[in-house]
């Protein structure tokens, strides 16, 4: 933590611990200390069932953490604008490329077609050109997803420079009507700035994955969040290249998790700490029934070759000026299970350094071919000397066991950590969509180096 940001955080903490009248509480919060709200992408909905918008990718100076930084942005913001859509809509989104390199979009977590104008990571938009994505958003996508570039071998640099944004899909779950809360999307992203610029990756940062010096929440170090209700719904997105974020509250109170990786859980789950690997999302309910502020802390995750960052406060949360009722539903959603029936196929996926099953990415090669409707078990084994975050496009997977030990809860995820020497057994049901897509380590530097493979799902 640099001295300026430390002084700013402590000044805010000290001032806000003083007793002040309710009406003066908001005035005590300096706007420069408040957690920035994500700008929301303007979508044209004049045609029923259609949401149309535009993202412009360009390099430009922006304010990040109180400084002017030359970054790569979507629509001039860091992080990119929040895209808010609804199940049942069709999203028509034009990507305009004003960067000096080719780019595209990956709609991470979205269960939509990986072909044509859908979540097609094979599309490349040259500098000065544009491409329009268009896909229907079926039921089952409600939750926090995100978008970022996915040019094979050249995604890590644009992601680190700022090309990432949250995508929130609203659904019709019954429990949503019971939740009366302050609903916030919080993008966690680390960054290094040198002389007003974001430096290029150094060779020493590739093997462990790149981690930045600043730990940012919506583009700011250690901001303050003034809650408007006693129940806070914090929707976290880890948009970092390679950093793991382990989150705990300073009062040691549990967070009530209701969704992981954009999928609602069957029932709420209380956790003392929340671990988000690169690309992961989580939605947590935090009860602010004490008048004292509470801090959300970052804690380091021990993993080999990580760039160590000590524990530090990320976000100060102020309770609302007046208490509001708190109701947490007991049941959330019906989650389909993979089931005990014999799978159509069982495969071994071996994670090595920069490779999968001893092979580097070849976009012209199909590494796994299956069909729509197939049920498969993949044994994802980490044979490397460091942890890896395993990500599958389009389909979420159910974790069946770790080294034969069943998880305590049903989890349907699209990215999860695999420890050194561990075997993660997952069940995948290839429903709904066909086409060619990818599975890979979600350390952006590892994926660029070839730790990625092609999945072909035939009709």
C-alpha positions, -999 to +999 in steps of 0.1 A: +000+000+000+015+033-010+016+061+017-009+083+000-036+056-002-029+045+033-033+080+046-065+084+026-080+051+040-070+059+076-083+094+073-117+081+061-118+054+088-110+079+116-135+105+104-163+080+099-159+065+134-168+098+150-205+100+161-224+120+136-261+126+131-278+103+105-284+131+082-248+140+083-235+105+077-235+107+039-219+142+040-190+127+061-181+105+031-158+123+008-169+115-028-133+108-036-133+080-010-166+064-022-165+031-041-171+041-077-203+029-093-199+010-125-212+030-155-240+010-171-240+004-208-269+022-225-291-004-243-318+004-268-349-016-260-374+001-283-379-032-302-395-057-278-373-085-267-341-069-282-314-050-263-289-032-286-257-015-276-221-007-285-187-013-269-158+007-282-124-008-273-097+019-274-065+031-256-070+064-238-061+082-205-085+075-177-087+082-140-077+050-120-072+052-082-070+090-083-044+091-111-044+096-148-033+063-165-029+053-201-052+022-202-072+001-226-109+007-221-144-002-231-163+030-237-137+050-219-142+034-185-120+012-162-133-014-156-156-016-185-193-007-183-218-030-166-240-047-192-274-054-176-297-078-196-326-101-189-333-137-195-355-140-226-339-110-243-317-110-274-285-091-269-272-074-300-238-059-292-214-042-316-178-042-308-158-014-324-121-019-324-100+013-320-070-006-306-037-011-325-043-049-323-070-073-332-096-081-305-128-099-298-152-107-268-157-138-247-189-138-227-176-157-197-202-178-179-229-174-205-247-206-216-252-194-252-240-207-286-202-207-291-207-203-328-217-176-354-224-143-336-226-159-302-198-165-277-175-171-306-139-168-295-127-176-330-139-142-343-111-116-347-119-080-352-090-061-369-080-026-359-105+000-373-132-026-379-163-038-359-183-069-353-218-074-341-225-102-316-261-113-313-276-141-292-307-150-273-303-153-235-322-184-224-334-192-188-305-205-167-281-176-173-293-154-144-264-141-123-231-123-126-211-131-157-184-110-174-168-102-207-132-098-218-110-104-250-100-139-260-075-137-289-055-169-287-019-162-275-027-125-270-053-120-243-032-114-211-019-080-221-053-065-231-069-079-200-042-065-176-044-031-194-081-029-185-103-048-210-128-064-187-164-057-176-193-072-156-224-086-173-254-090-151-282-112-162-315-107-144-339-137-141-372-147-126-361-166-095-388-165-067-362-158-040-353-125-056-387-110-045-378-118-009-344-100-009-347-064+001-310-054-001-284-029-013-273-046-045-237-038-056-214-052-083-178-051-072-150-058-098-118-069-082-088-062-104-051-057-097-028-033-116+007-020-118+013+016-130+047+031-138+050+067-148+013+069-158+015+038-180+008+001-175+040-017-181+042-047-204+045-082-189+080-092-178+093-127-186+096-134-149+058-128-145+047-154-170+053-187-152+035-178-120+010-155-136+010-117-135-001-099-103-004-061-100+007-038-071-026-021-067-056-041-054-086-023-068-124-024-062-142-009-092-109+009-101-100+023-066-078+012-037-095+009-004-127+028-011-156+033+012-191+018+006-220+036+022-248+009+025-284+020+020-299-011+037-289-034+065-286-063+040-258-058+015-257-081-016-221-079-028-216-094-063-179-101-066-160-106-099-123-115-100-113-099-133-075-103-125-051-120-148-038-145-122-044-132-087-064-153-062-085-131-039-094-145-005-119-123+013-128-121+050-147-095+071-128-077+099-155-086+124-151-123+116-188-125+107-197-150+080-208-140+045-239-158+032-231-170-003-261-174-026-244-178-060-211-190-075-199-184-110-232-169-121-253-199-109-277-196-079-271-222-051-298-245-038-297-229-004-276-201+012-242-211+025-224-193+054-186-189+048-160-172+070-139-166+039-145-165+002-118-176-023-121-163-059-097-177-085-091-157-117-124-155-136-146-166-107-177-148-094-196-150-061-227-133-047-226-128-009-251-114+016-235-093+044-256-083+074-248-048+087-267-049+120-240-032+140-234+006+139-197+002+135-181+000+101-168-033+089-138-038+066-135-064+038-099-077+039-078-094+013-057-123+025-029-140+005-033-175-008-003-198-004+005-212-038+039-220-053+057-192-072+030-166-063+041-130-060+034-124-023+011-096-013+004-093+024-031-091+040-046-056+036-080-039+038-099-037+005-131-020+012-147-002+042-184-008+045-206+017+065-239+005+078-270+024+067-281+055+086-312+036+097-317-001+101-339-020+076-355-054+078-333-085+070-348-116+054-326-143+039-345-170+020-340-206+032-343-220-003-330-204-035-332-225-067-335-260-080-301-270-092-300-299-117-276-327-107-253-347-129-266-379-114-252-414-108-261-429-142-230-441-161-215-414-183-212-416-220-175-410-218-148-405-191-117-385-200-084-376-183-072-340-185-037-335-173-025-300-163+011-293-170+032-262-172+017-242-202+001-274-216-028-298-213-022-335-216+014-327-228+002-306-258+001-269-264-028-252-280-032-258-318-064-240-329-067-262-359-067-294-338-098-308-320-086-322-287-120-335-275-150-343-297-184-350-282-221-344-290-250-325-278-267-343-249-236-363-239-228-368-202-191-369-195-168-372-165-135-355-168-107-363-144-087-330-142-054-339-126-027-313-118+007-328-125+024-294-124+043-278-095+018-250-090-020-246-087-041-239-118-076-225-123-095-248-147-121-231-169-146-245-194-164-223-219-202-225-224-211-253-200-209-253-162-196-284-146-205-302-113-176-311-090-181-348-081-150-352-059-115-342-051-092-373-049-122-394-041-136-370-015-171-356-023-176-319-018-198-308+011-221-290-012-234-292-048-215-268-069-219-260-106-190-238-117-171-227-148-137-222-131-122-238-101-088-242-085-069-275-088-042-279-062-007-294-069-011-332-073-049-331-069-075-348-091-107-329-096-135-352-110-162-332-127-194-340-145-205-322-176-238-324-194-234-309-229-269-295-233-284-271-257-256-259-279-231-272-305-200-258-319-162-254-313-150-238-281-122-241-254-111-253-220-080-239-203-062-226-173-076-192-164-042-177-156-042-154-186-005-158-191-007-196-190-035-196-215-015-173-239+015-197-235-006-226-248-024-241-217-056-243-237-074-270-258-102-272-283-136-288-276-159-297-305-195-305-297-214-319-326-252-316-331 
